[in-house]
Amino acid sequence: MADSPHFTRRYYWPHHFVAFPAALVLTLYAGRRYAAVAGTDSDESRLWFTLAAVAATLLVTIIIMRQHYALTLQDRLARLEVRQRYFELTQQRFAPLEQQLKLGQILSLRFASDAELPALAQAAAAEQLAPNVIRQRIQQFQPDHLRV
């Protein structure tokens, strides 16, 4: 029973079961009602057009939120990746340095080779290097072609 895919899915019910379906239904309904009165210069036509435009904007915003969820997860995984690599290379926890670094700095450190990561992480924390400066200091850049 524990291997069932139903136990590994995570739904955020206000997003998946309320906001998205409501926005979709409202967009379709308002668009259909506007199509019926389109071309007439009436208050009803303007009302349905406005409602359809607002509903479509809401629907697009909700869809964009899904991308935000994915990027937030990727940032979390990138942070964990740097922690793990730093520990494997130095046998020391990354947490003391991590507290001194911002997310952009940590994400920039991901591109450093194993040989460069420990010293560059120390320098980034000590000198509070900007993310673009960190990337400029990397001699053996390791690109990430999998990030969305």
Backbone bond lengths (Angstrom), bond angles and torsions (degrees), N, CA, C in turn:
res aa  C-N    CA-C-N  psi(-1)  N-CA   C-N-CA  omega(-1)  CA-C   N-CA-C  phi
1 M - - - 1.454 - - 1.524 110.98 -
2 A 1.332 117.43 -34.75 1.463 120.87 -177.95 1.520 112.08 -69.18
3 D 1.337 118.01 -21.47 1.458 121.33 -179.70 1.521 112.48 -83.64
4 S 1.303 117.49 -4.11 1.453 121.41 -179.10 1.530 110.31 -62.96
5 P 1.335 117.90 136.96 1.462 120.08 179.70 1.525 112.85 -64.49
6 H 1.317 117.55 -18.19 1.458 120.33 -179.90 1.531 111.82 -67.93
7 F 1.318 116.99 -21.86 1.449 120.32 -178.88 1.525 112.12 -89.48
8 T 1.331 117.78 -7.90 1.455 120.02 -179.59 1.522 112.30 -104.82
9 R 1.291 117.83 -10.30 1.458 120.52 178.90 1.518 109.45 -80.42
10 R 1.313 114.36 147.38 1.452 118.46 176.51 1.511 108.25 -128.86
11 Y 1.295 115.00 122.86 1.450 120.71 178.00 1.516 109.02 -113.70
12 Y 1.299 114.45 139.47 1.460 120.78 173.05 1.516 104.41 -102.26
13 W 1.342 115.25 96.69 1.455 120.41 -166.50 1.525 114.01 -55.85
14 P 1.355 121.74 -38.12 1.470 117.38 178.32 1.536 112.48 -61.80
15 H 1.330 116.13 -32.43 1.469 120.38 179.79 1.522 111.41 -80.59
16 H 1.333 116.29 -54.98 1.461 120.94 -172.25 1.527 114.56 -75.19
17 F 1.329 117.93 -33.59 1.456 119.64 -171.62 1.529 114.20 -114.13
18 V 1.329 118.29 -5.85 1.457 120.15 178.60 1.534 110.26 -121.39
19 A 1.321 116.97 -66.92 1.465 120.68 -172.52 1.523 112.86 -64.67
20 F 1.328 117.60 -49.57 1.468 119.63 -177.90 1.524 112.38 -62.98
21 P 1.348 119.58 -51.97 1.476 118.19 179.05 1.532 112.28 -61.98
22 A 1.331 117.82 -39.32 1.464 119.97 -179.83 1.528 110.85 -64.11
23 A 1.323 116.97 -43.95 1.460 120.13 179.28 1.521 111.28 -65.36
24 L 1.327 116.63 -39.54 1.465 120.48 178.93 1.526 110.80 -64.12
25 V 1.318 117.59 -48.20 1.470 121.60 -179.67 1.530 109.98 -63.60
26 L 1.312 117.27 -44.26 1.463 120.75 -179.52 1.529 110.98 -63.81
27 T 1.325 117.37 -40.81 1.464 120.55 178.42 1.526 110.55 -62.90
28 L 1.317 117.00 -47.12 1.467 120.45 -179.70 1.528 111.72 -64.78
29 Y 1.326 116.61 -44.08 1.471 120.37 -178.76 1.525 111.10 -65.73
30 A 1.316 116.58 -48.36 1.465 119.76 -178.86 1.530 110.72 -65.94
31 G 1.327 116.76 -38.07 1.463 119.06 177.21 1.513 112.10 -63.86
32 R 1.311 116.16 -40.41 1.473 120.79 178.62 1.528 111.03 -66.44
33 R 1.326 116.21 -43.18 1.475 119.90 178.81 1.527 110.89 -65.34
34 Y 1.340 116.40 -39.27 1.461 118.95 177.80 1.524 110.90 -65.69
35 A 1.330 117.13 -40.97 1.461 120.80 179.44 1.528 111.10 -58.82
36 A 1.322 116.65 -32.52 1.464 120.72 -179.17 1.527 112.02 -71.17
37 V 1.325 117.96 -28.08 1.469 120.35 -177.41 1.528 112.37 -115.22
38 A 1.327 116.90 6.40 1.466 120.76 -179.18 1.520 109.91 -61.53
39 G 1.309 115.37 144.91 1.461 120.65 179.48 1.507 113.19 94.44
40 T 1.316 116.91 -17.42 1.464 119.21 176.01 1.518 107.85 -92.68
41 D 1.283 115.68 142.86 1.461 120.25 179.25 1.530 107.88 -95.56
42 S 1.337 114.09 74.96 1.460 118.75 -176.72 1.527 110.25 -130.15
43 D 1.319 114.39 164.57 1.462 119.48 176.76 1.524 110.94 -63.53
44 E 1.336 116.45 -35.79 1.463 120.01 179.28 1.525 110.78 -63.90
45 S 1.313 117.41 -40.84 1.459 121.84 178.16 1.519 111.04 -62.29
46 R 1.318 116.38 -46.37 1.471 120.91 179.59 1.524 111.48 -64.96
47 L 1.331 116.40 -39.35 1.466 120.77 178.66 1.528 110.94 -61.14
48 W 1.342 117.60 -49.74 1.457 120.31 -178.37 1.517 112.31 -67.54
49 F 1.341 116.71 -35.14 1.463 119.14 176.64 1.528 110.20 -63.74
50 T 1.337 116.41 -45.65 1.465 120.89 -179.95 1.524 110.83 -62.56
51 L 1.319 116.84 -44.74 1.461 120.45 179.83 1.529 110.81 -64.09
52 A 1.335 117.53 -40.80 1.462 120.85 178.27 1.525 110.60 -64.70
53 A 1.335 117.40 -40.92 1.468 120.98 179.71 1.525 111.20 -65.78
54 V 1.325 117.42 -42.21 1.466 121.06 178.66 1.528 110.01 -65.73
55 A 1.316 117.31 -43.70 1.466 120.93 179.92 1.524 110.54 -64.30
56 A 1.323 118.08 -41.74 1.468 120.73 178.87 1.524 110.60 -64.71
57 T 1.321 116.97 -39.73 1.466 120.70 176.93 1.529 110.67 -62.69
58 L 1.318 116.79 -42.99 1.462 121.31 177.03 1.527 110.92 -61.86
59 L 1.325 117.04 -43.21 1.456 121.26 -179.88 1.527 111.01 -62.57
60 V 1.323 117.20 -44.37 1.464 121.00 178.96 1.529 110.01 -64.03
61 T 1.314 117.70 -40.62 1.465 121.41 178.08 1.521 111.00 -61.01
62 I 1.304 117.09 -42.72 1.465 121.25 179.36 1.529 110.72 -64.67
63 I 1.318 116.81 -39.75 1.466 120.32 178.10 1.523 110.38 -66.00
64 I 1.331 116.78 -40.04 1.469 121.01 178.66 1.533 110.40 -63.73
65 M 1.322 117.64 -33.22 1.466 120.73 178.33 1.527 111.12 -59.43
66 R 1.319 117.25 -32.24 1.467 119.82 177.45 1.519 110.40 -61.97
67 Q 1.328 117.27 -39.55 1.459 121.05 177.33 1.525 109.83 -65.29
68 H 1.314 116.68 -38.09 1.466 120.83 178.29 1.530 110.39 -61.20
69 Y 1.323 117.08 -40.93 1.461 120.34 177.76 1.531 110.15 -60.14
70 A 1.325 116.53 -43.91 1.467 120.67 -179.13 1.524 111.35 -64.40
71 L 1.320 117.17 -42.34 1.464 120.19 -179.72 1.524 111.61 -67.84
72 T 1.311 116.77 -36.63 1.462 119.91 176.66 1.523 110.45 -62.83
73 L 1.308 116.46 -41.79 1.460 120.56 177.52 1.525 111.03 -65.11
74 Q 1.332 116.92 -41.79 1.462 119.69 178.89 1.526 111.17 -63.28
75 D 1.324 117.73 -38.34 1.466 120.39 177.05 1.526 110.76 -62.41
76 R 1.318 115.40 -41.28 1.464 119.73 178.65 1.528 111.29 -63.59
77 L 1.324 115.92 -43.03 1.466 120.01 178.82 1.523 111.59 -66.58
78 A 1.321 117.47 -37.69 1.468 120.74 178.83 1.525 110.02 -64.30
79 R 1.318 116.39 -40.18 1.472 120.41 177.26 1.526 110.16 -61.79
80 L 1.321 116.29 -43.69 1.465 120.26 178.26 1.526 111.52 -65.12
81 E 1.318 116.69 -37.02 1.459 120.88 178.88 1.530 110.82 -61.82
82 V 1.333 116.56 -44.78 1.467 119.75 179.65 1.527 110.00 -66.14
83 R 1.325 116.70 -41.28 1.472 119.59 177.15 1.525 110.67 -56.90
84 Q 1.319 116.20 -48.95 1.460 120.95 -176.92 1.530 111.40 -64.76
85 R 1.321 116.72 -46.80 1.462 119.71 -179.55 1.523 110.70 -61.72
86 Y 1.325 116.59 -43.29 1.461 120.26 -179.20 1.532 110.09 -61.64
87 F 1.330 116.57 -43.62 1.466 119.83 179.36 1.523 111.16 -64.61
88 E 1.326 117.29 -43.65 1.467 120.37 -179.85 1.528 111.58 -62.27
89 L 1.319 116.27 -34.72 1.464 120.12 -176.60 1.527 113.16 -82.70
90 T 1.344 117.13 -32.22 1.469 120.30 -173.24 1.517 114.20 -115.74
91 Q 1.334 116.99 -13.97 1.467 122.26 -173.52 1.533 111.30 61.38
92 Q 1.322 116.58 24.80 1.469 122.95 176.48 1.520 108.75 -125.99
93 R 1.324 114.89 149.55 1.461 119.42 178.34 1.528 110.02 -70.13
94 F 1.301 115.68 146.66 1.463 122.68 178.80 1.528 111.52 -84.78
95 A 1.328 117.80 -15.01 1.468 122.75 -173.19 1.535 114.24 -52.64
96 P 1.342 120.30 -44.77 1.473 117.96 179.42 1.533 113.11 -60.70
97 L 1.314 116.60 -38.19 1.466 119.38 176.87 1.520 110.91 -73.20
98 E 1.316 115.80 -40.47 1.465 121.22 -176.94 1.524 111.87 -58.62
99 Q 1.325 116.32 -34.77 1.462 119.97 179.06 1.522 112.10 -65.47
100 Q 1.316 116.78 -21.81 1.456 121.09 -179.24 1.530 112.87 -95.29
101 L 1.320 116.69 -6.68 1.458 121.27 -175.16 1.521 111.58 -110.28
102 K 1.320 114.89 150.52 1.461 121.02 173.72 1.525 108.26 -92.04
103 L 1.316 115.65 165.13 1.458 120.31 -177.34 1.526 111.69 -57.46
104 G 1.310 118.32 -43.06 1.463 121.03 -179.71 1.518 112.65 -59.52
105 Q 1.320 116.56 -36.67 1.461 120.57 177.53 1.528 110.71 -67.16
106 I 1.314 115.78 -43.08 1.466 120.52 -179.87 1.525 110.09 -64.55
107 L 1.329 116.42 -41.98 1.455 119.62 178.95 1.523 111.09 -64.25
108 S 1.305 117.95 -33.81 1.466 120.98 177.31 1.525 111.37 -69.69
109 L 1.328 116.95 -34.69 1.464 120.29 179.18 1.529 112.18 -64.21
110 R 1.314 117.55 -23.65 1.465 120.83 -179.98 1.511 112.33 -58.69
111 F 1.316 116.88 -28.44 1.460 120.96 -174.33 1.530 112.90 -82.96
112 A 1.315 116.81 -6.72 1.467 120.44 -179.58 1.522 110.26 -77.43
113 S 1.305 115.33 147.85 1.466 120.02 175.77 1.523 108.74 -70.90
114 D 1.318 116.11 166.60 1.463 120.40 178.69 1.525 111.33 -59.75
115 A 1.314 116.92 -36.63 1.464 120.29 -179.14 1.531 111.81 -67.03
116 E 1.321 117.32 -29.64 1.470 121.16 -175.80 1.527 114.00 -94.68
117 L 1.310 117.18 -25.13 1.463 120.43 -170.55 1.521 114.80 -55.45
118 P 1.325 121.67 -51.84 1.473 119.50 -175.82 1.534 113.23 -59.28
119 A 1.317 117.15 -48.56 1.468 119.82 -178.28 1.529 111.25 -67.30
120 L 1.314 116.60 -38.64 1.458 120.14 -179.71 1.526 111.48 -68.51
121 A 1.316 116.93 -36.86 1.468 120.66 176.93 1.527 110.21 -64.40
122 Q 1.331 116.49 -43.60 1.473 120.58 177.28 1.536 110.21 -60.56
123 A 1.324 116.54 -45.46 1.468 120.62 -179.49 1.525 111.33 -65.56
124 A 1.315 116.84 -40.52 1.463 120.45 -179.76 1.522 110.94 -61.41
125 A 1.323 116.52 -40.26 1.467 120.08 179.15 1.527 111.42 -73.57
126 A 1.314 117.24 -45.03 1.467 121.11 -176.62 1.521 112.17 -67.63
127 E 1.336 116.22 -41.20 1.462 120.56 -175.43 1.527 113.09 -99.91
128 Q 1.322 117.07 -0.91 1.465 122.54 -176.24 1.534 111.12 48.31
129 L 1.332 114.13 55.16 1.458 121.13 -178.83 1.526 110.62 -68.66
130 A 1.307 115.51 139.40 1.461 120.90 175.60 1.532 108.51 -69.64
131 P 1.329 117.70 152.82 1.460 120.30 -179.44 1.533 113.59 -53.87
132 N 1.328 117.98 -40.27 1.467 119.00 -179.52 1.530 111.45 -68.89
133 V 1.322 117.68 -30.69 1.470 121.16 176.74 1.525 109.79 -69.95
134 I 1.316 116.31 -39.32 1.477 120.55 177.03 1.528 109.26 -59.32
135 R 1.330 115.97 -47.76 1.473 119.33 -179.41 1.529 111.29 -63.81
136 Q 1.318 118.35 -34.60 1.473 121.19 178.92 1.520 111.55 -68.13
137 R 1.312 117.67 -30.48 1.466 121.53 -179.09 1.524 113.61 -79.28
138 I 1.312 116.49 -12.59 1.462 120.00 -178.82 1.527 109.04 -73.66
139 Q 1.313 116.03 123.34 1.459 121.50 179.59 1.531 111.83 -86.09
140 Q 1.325 116.49 -38.94 1.472 122.14 179.66 1.529 108.09 -115.02
141 F 1.320 115.51 83.10 1.457 122.33 -176.11 1.527 110.65 -68.01
142 Q 1.325 116.83 127.76 1.468 123.47 179.25 1.540 107.54 -108.76
143 P 1.341 117.98 95.21 1.474 118.79 -176.51 1.516 112.52 -68.28
144 D 1.335 115.27 156.12 1.466 121.96 176.31 1.526 107.12 -115.18
145 H 1.307 116.54 101.92 1.459 121.12 -177.63 1.538 112.28 -89.34
146 L 1.329 116.35 -1.32 1.465 119.59 -176.78 1.527 113.42 -96.54
147 R 1.332 117.90 -12.80 1.463 119.90 -178.48 1.522 110.51 -68.49
148 V 1.314 115.35 137.23 1.458 121.54 -178.99 1.512 109.42 -78.65
